Amino acid sequence: MDFNSFTISITKEQLSGLPTVEFPGSITVIETLPDALEALRFINTCDRVGFDTETKPNFRKGQTNTVSLIQISTLERSFLFRLNKLGFFQELRDFMESDKIEKVGLSLRDDFHVLHRIAPFEPANFIDLQAVVKDFNISDSSLQKIYGIIFNGRISKSQRLSNWEAQQLSTGQQVYASIDAWACLRIYNYLMAGEFDPATCSYAHPDTPDTAE
C-alpha cells in the first residue's frame, strides 16, 4: 500500500468492541512533600516517562478550576501527585523544566495552559503524541482511539468527570489516571521501536480525492 494513499482511524463502534485496558503496574498516590520528593528522586533517574494531568470538572458556567492531579508514569510504576494538596511545588516545576528526561503526553498545550494558572514555568523536552502519530498516517487524535488502533485495547473513560479533589481518590480514579500517562509512554515507545507498520494496520482506509492532501 502506498504510504501516501491511506489514513488510519477507528470508529466508536470498533473501539467499543475492544477489550478494556488494565494497568499492569504499581500506583503511588502522593499527598505530602516528603513523599513527593522521594518519588521525584526515582523519576529523575528515568530517561523517559509518560505524563498527564486531571482537573476537577466544571459544572457551573464561568467557573474555572486548576489542575488537581499530575500523573507521571514509567511502564511499571505510576505516581499521582495531588496538586490540590501539595501545590505546584518548586521541585515539580524543576522536573517540568528539565531537558534531561523525555516526557510523553497528549494535547500538552492544554495541560500547560491550566498549570500556568498556578505558577510560571518553561516546559522542556515534552513530546506530544498528537504530532507524532501523524507521521504514522494516524488521523485520530484522542488517546483512547490512538491506543485502540495500535494495541487493540479500549481505555475506559468512566472516571473522566469524577471529582479529582475528593478527600481520597477511589481505586477507579487511581487506575484511570495511571493508565492515561502509562498509555502515552507505551504508545511512543512502540512507535519509536519501529514495531507499528501503518501499511498493515487493520484500521487503514484508502484516501478518497476529497480527503487526500
C-alpha positions as a Markdown table, in Angstrom:
| # | Residue | x | y | z |
|---|---|---|---|---|
| 1 | Met | 0.0 | 0.0 | 0.0 |
| 2 | Asp | 1.3 | 3.4 | -1.0 |
| 3 | Phe | 2.2 | 5.2 | 2.3 |
| 4 | Asn | 0.7 | 8.4 | 1.0 |
| 5 | Ser | -2.6 | 6.9 | -0.2 |
| 6 | Phe | -4.3 | 6.0 | 3.1 |
| 7 | Thr | -5.1 | 7.2 | 6.6 |
| 8 | Ile | -5.7 | 5.2 | 9.8 |
| 9 | Ser | -8.7 | 5.8 | 12.0 |
| 10 | Ile | -11.0 | 3.8 | 14.2 |
| 11 | Thr | -14.8 | 4.2 | 14.7 |
| 12 | Lys | -16.6 | 4.5 | 18.0 |
| 13 | Glu | -18.3 | 1.2 | 17.2 |
| 14 | Gln | -14.9 | -0.6 | 16.6 |
| 15 | Leu | -13.5 | 0.9 | 19.7 |
| 16 | Ser | -16.4 | -0.2 | 21.9 |
| 17 | Gly | -15.8 | -3.8 | 20.9 |
| 18 | Leu | -12.2 | -3.9 | 22.1 |
| 19 | Pro | -11.2 | -5.4 | 25.5 |
| 20 | Thr | -10.8 | -2.9 | 28.4 |
| 21 | Val | -7.2 | -2.0 | 29.2 |
| 22 | Glu | -5.9 | -2.8 | 32.7 |
| 23 | Phe | -3.0 | -1.0 | 34.3 |
| 24 | Pro | -0.2 | -3.5 | 34.9 |
| 25 | Gly | 2.0 | -1.6 | 37.3 |
| 26 | Ser | 2.0 | -0.2 | 40.9 |
| 27 | Ile | 0.3 | 3.0 | 41.8 |
| 28 | Thr | 1.5 | 5.5 | 44.4 |
| 29 | Val | -0.8 | 8.4 | 45.5 |
| 30 | Ile | 1.3 | 11.3 | 46.7 |
| 31 | Glu | -0.1 | 13.8 | 49.1 |
| 32 | Thr | 2.9 | 15.0 | 51.2 |
| 33 | Leu | 6.0 | 16.9 | 50.2 |
| 34 | Pro | 8.4 | 14.2 | 51.7 |
| 35 | Asp | 6.7 | 11.5 | 49.6 |
| 36 | Ala | 6.7 | 13.8 | 46.6 |
| 37 | Leu | 10.5 | 14.4 | 46.8 |
| 38 | Glu | 11.2 | 10.7 | 47.2 |
| 39 | Ala | 9.1 | 9.9 | 44.1 |
| 40 | Leu | 10.9 | 12.6 | 42.1 |
| 41 | Arg | 14.3 | 11.2 | 43.1 |
| 42 | Phe | 13.3 | 8.0 | 41.4 |
| 43 | Ile | 11.6 | 9.7 | 38.4 |
| 44 | Asn | 14.7 | 11.8 | 37.8 |
| 45 | Thr | 16.7 | 8.7 | 37.2 |
| 46 | Cys | 14.5 | 7.8 | 34.2 |
| 47 | Asp | 15.2 | 8.6 | 30.6 |
| 48 | Arg | 11.6 | 8.8 | 29.5 |
| 49 | Val | 8.2 | 8.9 | 31.3 |
| 50 | Gly | 4.5 | 9.3 | 30.5 |
| 51 | Phe | 2.7 | 12.5 | 31.6 |
| 52 | Asp | -0.8 | 13.6 | 32.1 |
| 53 | Thr | -3.0 | 15.8 | 34.3 |
| 54 | Glu | -6.5 | 15.8 | 35.7 |
| 55 | Thr | -8.6 | 18.8 | 36.6 |
| 56 | Lys | -11.8 | 18.9 | 38.6 |
| 57 | Pro | -14.6 | 19.2 | 36.1 |
| 58 | Asn | -16.7 | 22.4 | 35.9 |
| 59 | Phe | -20.4 | 22.2 | 36.1 |
| 60 | Arg | -21.1 | 25.9 | 36.5 |
| 61 | Lys | -20.9 | 28.5 | 33.8 |
| 62 | Gly | -17.9 | 30.8 | 34.2 |
| 63 | Gln | -16.3 | 28.5 | 36.8 |
| 64 | Thr | -12.6 | 27.6 | 36.3 |
| 65 | Asn | -10.6 | 25.0 | 38.2 |
| 66 | Thr | -6.8 | 24.5 | 38.3 |
| 67 | Val | -5.0 | 21.2 | 37.9 |
| 68 | Ser | -5.9 | 18.7 | 40.7 |
| 69 | Leu | -3.5 | 15.9 | 39.7 |
| 70 | Ile | -0.3 | 15.3 | 37.8 |
| 71 | Gln | 0.4 | 11.8 | 36.7 |
| 72 | Ile | 3.9 | 10.6 | 35.9 |
| 73 | Ser | 4.4 | 7.0 | 34.9 |
| 74 | Thr | 7.0 | 4.5 | 33.8 |
| 75 | Leu | 5.9 | 1.2 | 32.3 |
| 76 | Glu | 5.9 | -0.4 | 35.8 |
| 77 | Arg | 5.2 | 2.5 | 38.2 |
| 78 | Ser | 2.6 | 5.3 | 38.4 |
| 79 | Phe | 3.0 | 8.3 | 40.6 |
| 80 | Leu | -0.1 | 10.5 | 41.2 |
| 81 | Phe | 0.8 | 13.9 | 42.6 |
| 82 | Arg | -2.2 | 15.6 | 44.2 |
| 83 | Leu | -1.6 | 19.2 | 43.5 |
| 84 | Asn | -4.7 | 20.3 | 45.3 |
| 85 | Lys | -2.9 | 19.1 | 48.5 |
| 86 | Leu | 0.7 | 19.7 | 47.5 |
| 87 | Gly | 0.6 | 22.8 | 45.4 |
| 88 | Phe | 2.7 | 23.2 | 42.4 |
| 89 | Phe | 5.9 | 23.0 | 44.4 |
| 90 | Gln | 9.4 | 24.0 | 43.1 |
| 91 | Glu | 10.9 | 20.5 | 42.7 |
| 92 | Leu | 8.0 | 19.5 | 40.5 |
| 93 | Arg | 8.4 | 22.6 | 38.4 |
| 94 | Asp | 12.1 | 21.8 | 38.1 |
| 95 | Phe | 11.1 | 18.4 | 36.7 |
| 96 | Met | 8.8 | 20.1 | 34.2 |
| 97 | Glu | 11.7 | 22.3 | 33.1 |
| 98 | Ser | 14.3 | 19.6 | 32.9 |
| 99 | Asp | 15.7 | 18.8 | 29.5 |
| 100 | Lys | 17.3 | 15.5 | 30.8 |
| 101 | Ile | 14.0 | 13.5 | 30.8 |
| 102 | Glu | 11.7 | 12.9 | 27.9 |
| 103 | Lys | 8.1 | 13.4 | 28.9 |
| 104 | Val | 5.4 | 12.0 | 26.6 |
| 105 | Gly | 1.9 | 13.3 | 26.8 |
| 106 | Leu | -1.1 | 14.2 | 24.6 |
| 107 | Ser | -2.6 | 17.6 | 23.9 |
| 108 | Leu | 0.1 | 19.1 | 26.2 |
| 109 | Arg | -0.7 | 22.7 | 25.3 |
| 110 | Asp | -4.0 | 22.3 | 27.2 |
| 111 | Asp | -2.1 | 20.9 | 30.3 |
| 112 | Phe | 0.4 | 23.7 | 30.2 |
| 113 | His | -2.3 | 26.4 | 29.9 |
| 114 | Val | -4.1 | 25.2 | 33.1 |
| 115 | Leu | -0.8 | 24.7 | 35.0 |
| 116 | His | 0.3 | 28.2 | 34.2 |
| 117 | Arg | -2.7 | 29.5 | 36.2 |
| 118 | Ile | -0.9 | 28.2 | 39.3 |
| 119 | Ala | 2.7 | 29.2 | 38.6 |
| 120 | Pro | 5.0 | 30.2 | 35.7 |
| 121 | Phe | 7.3 | 27.5 | 34.3 |
| 122 | Glu | 9.1 | 26.7 | 31.0 |
| 123 | Pro | 8.3 | 23.2 | 29.9 |
| 124 | Ala | 11.2 | 21.3 | 28.4 |
| 125 | Asn | 11.7 | 18.0 | 26.5 |
| 126 | Phe | 8.0 | 17.3 | 26.2 |
| 127 | Ile | 6.7 | 15.1 | 23.3 |
| 128 | Asp | 3.1 | 15.4 | 22.1 |
| 129 | Leu | 1.7 | 12.2 | 20.7 |
| 130 | Gln | -0.8 | 14.1 | 18.6 |
| 131 | Ala | 2.1 | 15.4 | 16.5 |
| 132 | Val | 4.0 | 12.1 | 16.5 |
| 133 | Val | 1.1 | 9.8 | 15.2 |
| 134 | Lys | 0.6 | 12.0 | 12.1 |
| 135 | Asp | 3.9 | 10.6 | 10.8 |
| 136 | Phe | 2.3 | 7.1 | 11.0 |
| 137 | Asn | -0.8 | 8.1 | 9.0 |
| 138 | Ile | -3.0 | 8.0 | 12.1 |
| 139 | Ser | -5.7 | 10.7 | 11.8 |
| 140 | Asp | -7.3 | 10.2 | 15.2 |
| 141 | Ser | -6.1 | 12.5 | 17.9 |
| 142 | Ser | -7.7 | 11.1 | 21.1 |
| 143 | Leu | -5.6 | 8.9 | 23.4 |
| 144 | Gln | -8.4 | 6.3 | 23.5 |
| 145 | Lys | -8.5 | 6.0 | 19.7 |
| 146 | Ile | -4.8 | 6.0 | 19.2 |
| 147 | Tyr | -4.3 | 3.3 | 21.8 |
| 148 | Gly | -7.1 | 1.3 | 20.3 |
| 149 | Ile | -5.5 | 1.5 | 16.8 |
| 150 | Ile | -2.1 | 0.4 | 18.0 |
| 151 | Phe | -2.9 | -2.1 | 20.7 |
| 152 | Asn | -6.5 | -3.2 | 20.1 |
| 153 | Gly | -7.5 | -2.2 | 23.6 |
| 154 | Arg | -10.0 | 0.2 | 25.0 |
| 155 | Ile | -9.2 | 2.8 | 27.7 |
| 156 | Ser | -12.2 | 3.3 | 29.9 |
| 157 | Lys | -13.3 | 6.9 | 30.3 |
| 158 | Ser | -15.8 | 6.2 | 33.1 |
| 159 | Gln | -13.8 | 8.3 | 35.7 |
| 160 | Arg | -13.1 | 11.3 | 33.5 |
| 161 | Leu | -15.7 | 13.6 | 35.0 |
| 162 | Ser | -15.2 | 12.4 | 38.6 |
| 163 | Asn | -14.1 | 14.7 | 41.5 |
| 164 | Trp | -10.3 | 14.8 | 41.3 |
| 165 | Glu | -10.2 | 16.8 | 44.5 |
| 166 | Ala | -12.1 | 14.3 | 46.6 |
| 167 | Gln | -10.6 | 13.6 | 50.1 |
| 168 | Gln | -9.4 | 10.2 | 48.9 |
| 169 | Leu | -9.1 | 9.1 | 45.3 |
| 170 | Ser | -11.1 | 5.9 | 44.6 |
| 171 | Thr | -9.4 | 2.8 | 43.2 |
| 172 | Gly | -11.2 | 3.5 | 39.9 |
| 173 | Gln | -9.8 | 7.1 | 39.8 |
| 174 | Gln | -6.3 | 5.9 | 40.5 |
| 175 | Val | -6.3 | 3.3 | 37.8 |
| 176 | Tyr | -7.9 | 5.6 | 35.2 |
| 177 | Ala | -5.3 | 8.4 | 35.9 |
| 178 | Ser | -2.4 | 5.9 | 35.8 |
| 179 | Ile | -3.5 | 4.4 | 32.5 |
| 180 | Asp | -3.5 | 7.7 | 30.7 |
| 181 | Ala | 0.1 | 8.6 | 31.5 |
| 182 | Trp | 1.3 | 5.0 | 31.1 |
| 183 | Ala | -0.5 | 4.6 | 27.7 |
| 184 | Cys | 1.2 | 7.7 | 26.3 |
| 185 | Leu | 4.6 | 6.2 | 27.2 |
| 186 | Arg | 3.7 | 2.7 | 25.9 |
| 187 | Ile | 2.5 | 4.1 | 22.6 |
| 188 | Tyr | 5.5 | 6.3 | 22.0 |
| 189 | Asn | 8.0 | 3.5 | 22.9 |
| 190 | Tyr | 6.2 | 1.1 | 20.5 |
| 191 | Leu | 6.3 | 3.6 | 17.6 |
| 192 | Met | 9.9 | 4.6 | 18.2 |
| 193 | Ala | 10.9 | 0.9 | 18.3 |
| 194 | Gly | 9.5 | 0.5 | 14.7 |
| 195 | Glu | 7.0 | -2.1 | 15.8 |
| 196 | Phe | 4.0 | -0.4 | 14.2 |
| 197 | Asp | 3.6 | -0.8 | 10.4 |
| 198 | Pro | 0.9 | 1.6 | 9.2 |
| 199 | Ala | 0.6 | -0.3 | 5.9 |
| 200 | Thr | -0.6 | -3.5 | 7.5 |
| 201 | Cys | -2.8 | -1.9 | 10.1 |
| 202 | Ser | -6.4 | -3.2 | 10.0 |
| 203 | Tyr | -7.8 | 0.3 | 10.6 |
| 204 | Ala | -6.1 | 1.7 | 7.4 |
| 205 | His | -8.5 | 3.3 | 4.9 |
| 206 | Pro | -7.7 | 4.4 | 1.3 |
| 207 | Asp | -7.8 | 8.1 | 0.9 |
| 208 | Thr | -10.5 | 9.5 | -1.4 |
| 209 | Pro | -10.0 | 12.5 | -3.7 |
| 210 | Asp | -11.8 | 14.6 | -1.0 |
| 211 | Thr | -9.6 | 13.6 | 1.9 |
| 212 | Ala | -6.2 | 13.1 | 0.2 |
| 213 | Glu | -3.8 | 16.0 | 0.6 |
